Amino acid sequence: MRIKNPFRSLLRILVLRAPIEAQLIVTRRCNLSCGYCTEYDNFSAPIPFELLKERIEALHRLRVVNIALLGGEPLLHPKIDEVVAYANRKAQVSVTTNGFLLSDKVIELLNAAGLGNMQVSIDALYPDGSGYIQKSMKSLVPKLERLQRLAKFDVHVTIVLCEGSKDHFKATLHELRQFGFFVSVNLIHNDRGMVEISGPEYLELWEHHYQKGTPFSFIEYEYGRQLLQGQCPEWKCRAGARFLYVDEFGNVQFCSAQRGRLNKPVTQYTREDLQRHSRTCKGCEEGCSLFCVYRDSLVDNAPFSAIKAMGQALHRGALFRSRHENLIAPKPISISRSRKREVEPV
């Protein structure tokens, strides 16, 4: 993962207590219709660039460390490179994409715009006949080869672990390793963010990824284990503070799965809002498997655990790694399975 200006990022996170990530919707439209997804449609127009500029300015004012451009499919936005360049002035920028629209021209435009990181969603080795899973490894091999050859930004791949992907999960990880990309694994959740899978079969696959794969992050390892064991660990969600979700209407939401609860325009969002929502429990933490929110919350909830997990990522080469360096051979990780819960800072 490329971290733009790490000293500035640390200042914002540790001293200013700024949001670590803001997910900004640039279009709700998508070129796919995956069966488990609740964040797309096939008709919405892209958000006008001028409106996006206002929303990005508001995020810059809040000192957001990373602005993640999402959809739908963000590459459907006709000015996606200009959006990246505008956001890149005062923050690092990432894009989450299904990868199907990646061409030489698009990659070169994103290179020139200063994109820092790209997350490509790949759910399984093969598509299924029902259309529930459409983002398959075999469909995206040419796109991954193109990224490997041309991208100046860092790339990591996300896989959704679910009933439809579990049979080829290990094979998918093996194939991805040949490209040198790090991988994050999400646990399938319902439309409210609650995990929908558990049991020994899924737990074994989760352990396989962390022991023999190329994990992008170790922060959610223990938490994911507990979810797959049917447990509901206690934690405080810092959405609305460390993590922001800005919908297509320009409103801040707690996250993609809890839309409608906050609904405050990002252009009116203040540091007082950040402080207030950092202190409140959201009431939906139990069983939540939105790891992007969990990771950002852990910086406040359990800072020593977050530091330890980042150290493990450094050991594997997942942080500050040049895109052209070889992956470090996986080594068994040692994370205490009976760790005492840390006292949560106020």
N, C-alpha and C positions, 0 to 999 in steps of 0.2 A: 504494500500500500504506500502510495506516495503522500507524504505530509508536507504541504507547502508551508514554508516559513515556520518550522517547529517551535522556535522561541516565542513567536507571536501567538501561536496556538496555545502553548502552555500558559502564557500570561492571561489569555482570555479564559481558559478553563479554570485555572487554579486561583487567580487573583480577582478577575472581574466576574467569575462565576457565570459566564455567558453560555448560551446554548451551544452544545457540541455539534448538533446537526439540526438543520431545518429541511424537511422534505417539501419541495415546491412543485405543485402540479402545473405542468405547462400545457397539457391537453388530456382530456378524459378519453379520447378516442384511441382505439387499439386496432391493429391489423390482425389480431388473433382473438379467440373467444374461449380461453381455457376454462374448463368446467368448475374449478374451485375458486376462480378469481371474482371478486366483487368490486373491482376498482376500474372498470372500463365500460365504454359503450362503443357503438359503431357509427355514430352520427355527429358527435359534438365537434364544433369548430375549435381550432387551437386558440389558446388565450392570446389576445393581441399583445404584441411586443411592448407597446407603451405601458400597458397594465402590468406586465411582468417586470418592467423596469421599476415601476413604483413599489412593487412588492419586494424586489431585490434591494432597493434602497432602504426599505424598512428593516430588512434582515441585516444589512450592513450596519445600520444604526444600532441594532441590538448586539453587534459584535459576534454574530454567528460564525463558528469556526468553519463548518462545511455546509455548503448548500447542495443538496441532492435533487437533481431534476428528474421528476417522475411523470408517469402517465397513469392510465393508458400506456401508450408507447410514445415516449418523448421524441424519438427520432422522426415522428410524423410532423412535428412542428417545423414549418418551412424556414424558420430563422433560428433553429436550435444552436447553431454555431455563434450567432450574435448574442443569444441569451447566455451561453457559456462565457463568452468574452466579457459581457457586462458584469456578471456575477463574479468573475475571476479577479476583478480589480481589487476587491477588499476581502475576499474569502477564497478558500479552495473549493473546487467544484467537482462533483461527480454526476454521473448519469447512470440510471438503471434501465436496461433495455432487454428485449427478447432477442436481439441480435439479427433478426431477419432482414432488416433494412440497411445493414452495414455494407457499404461499398467503399472502394478506394477513395472516391471523392469525399464521402462523409467522414471517413477517418482522417483524411488530410485536413478537412475543415476544422474538425475537433482538435487536431494537433495544433493548428495555427491559433485557435481560440484559447488555448491554454488549459484544456481539460486535464484534471489531475488523475482521476480514477474512473473506471467504468466497471459496473457490475452487470454481468450477463446472466440471465436466468435460464437455466437448463434443468429440466425436471427429470428426465429419464434418458435411457439409451435409445429407445425407440418410441415413436408416437403410438398411442393406442387407437383402436378403431372407433371408439366412442367419441373422440375429440376432447375427453376430459383432460388429457395431457397432450399438448401440441408442441411444446418446446423441447425437442429431442436432440440428443447429442449428434445422432447421425445426420439430422437435417442441418445442423449448424457447423459441421466440420469445415466447410470452405470459409465460413465467416471467421472462425477461430484462427484458421491459417492466415487469413488476411490480417487480423489483429496482431498476430505473432510477428508478421513481417513488417507492418507499417506503423503500428501504434507507438506514439511517444509517451502516452499516458499508461498508467498501470491498469491491469485487468485482473479481476477475480470473478469467479463463477459461483452462482448460488443454485443449490438443488433443493427442491421441496421433497421431504421424506413423507410418503403417504402410501396407501394401499397400491396405487397404480405404479409407483416407482421402486418399491422395495425389492422386487425380484431381480432387477438389474442394477441395483444401487452400487454394489461393489465394482461391477464392470464399468459403470459410468465414471466412478472415481478413478479407476485405473486408466481409462481412456484420457481423462482430463489431465492426469499427471504427465502424459506424454507431451502436453503443450507447455508445461511449466507454470500453469496458473494455480493460484491458491483458491481454495474452495470453502464456502460457508454453507451450512445445512440448516434449512428452516423446517420446523415441524408443522404439518398441515394444521390449520386452525379454521374455526367457523367464522361467520361474518361479524362476530363480536370479539374475535381475537383469542378465543379459548382453544387450547390444544385438543385435537380430535383423535389422537392415536396414543397408545401405550402398550406395554407388554414386553416380554423378553426378546421377541424377534426384532422389534424396533430398537430396543436398548443395545442389542448386540451390534447392529449396524451403526448406531451412534458411536459406540466404543471403537469399532473398526475405523471409522473416519478419523478419530482423534489419535489412535495409536499408529495407524498405517497410512493415513491419507496426508493431505497437505492443508491443514486448517488455516483459514484466514484469521480466525479469532479464537481465543481460548476462554474468553470472559464468560460465555454462556455454557461452558462444558458441564459444570456441576449442576447448574440449574436445569439444563436439558435432561440430564440423567434422572433427576428427581421427577420431572414431569412424566417421563417415559415409565417410571416406576409407579405412576398413579398418585404421586404426592402433589401437594400444592404449597410450595415454599412461600413463606411470608417475605414480602419486600415492598418498598414504597416506590411507586411509579413517579418519576420526575417529569412526565410529559407536561407540556405547557411551560417548562422551564429549561431543562437540559435538552429536551427534544421538542421540536415544533413540527406540526403538519399544517401546511397552508393549502387549502383546497382550491378548486377551480374558480371559486367566487372570491378568493382573496381573504378568506376567514381562517384564523388559527383554530385548529382542532387539536385534541389531545393526541390522536393517532388516526390511521386510516380505518381502524375498526370501531372507533368511538366517535364518529362524526355526528354532529348535531348537539353535542353537550357543551361546547365552549362558544363557538361562533362569534369570535371577536375579530374585526378587520385587522390584518397584520399592520396596516398603516397607522393604526391607533394603539398598537401593542407597546407596552412600556416596561421598563425595568421593574416597576412595582408589580406588574402582572407576572413577570418571571419569578420574583421573590415569593409572591402569594402561592402560585401553583407548585413551587418547589416544596412548600410546607404541607400541602394537602394530600391526603390519600384519595385515590380516584375511585376506589371501590370495585375495580375490575381487575385487580392484580392477580387474584386467585385463578391459576390455570392459564394465565396469559402466555402465549408463545410468540409474541412479537419481539424478537431478540434485538432488533435495532433500538427499541425503547429500553429494554432491559440493560443493554450494554452502556448506554449513556447514563442511565440512572445509577449504575454501580459506582460511578466516580464519586457520588455523594454517599451512597448507601454503605459501601464497603471499599474505601479507597485502597487499602492494602491488598485486598484481593484483586482489584483492578490492576494495580502495579505488578503483582505477581503474574497475572495473566498476560500482561504486555511483555514482561520479561520472557515468558515462554514463547510468545510470538517472535520476539527478537531472536531467540535461540534457534527457531525454525527458519528464520529469514523472512517472516511475513511483514515485518516493519522495516522501512528504510532500505528495502532491497531494490537494486537496479533491475529493471525489466529484463536485462540481458544476462543476469547472473543465474547460475544453475540452482535448482532447489537443493536445500540441505537434506540429506537422507533422514527420514523420520526416525526419531528416537522415542522410546516409551515415555509418556508423561507421568508425573507423579503429583496428583492433586488429592489432597486428603478427602476421603469419602465420609469422614465423620467430623468435618471441620465445625468448630463452634461458631454459631452465628455472631457476627461482629456487632458491636453496639453501634447503632445508627446515629450519625451526627445529627444534631438539630438543624 
